[in-house]
Amino acid sequence: MFFAHVAVAALVRSRMPLGRRLTAMLGSVAAAMTVVVVSHAGNPALRNWAPMGYVLAAYYLSGRTFFAPMPRVESWLAAIDRRLLGDPSAAFSRWLAGVEWWLARAGGA
């Protein structure tokens, strides 16, 4: 399903450079076909190791759809984070203290 989303995103984003669009579309179709073929393969080792390739392909192909920052979307997402999580610097400082506490205990063991 993810690869179908990337292919559609590449299809509808007309401002994206043609080379990136083609890479994302054709690569996503090829990756989806690979998922189907591997899922029907009888080789358990292939089915066990194939997801590593799917993840790499997914990161690469979704990255091909990026061509410029989207400040309005970024500020909208940041506003949601602030509303749900509060001040990020305060939350991170509390989280960091907890990590330091666990790392101190792990290093002493």
Order of alpha helices (4+ residues) and beta strands (2+ residues): alpha-alpha-alpha-alpha-alpha
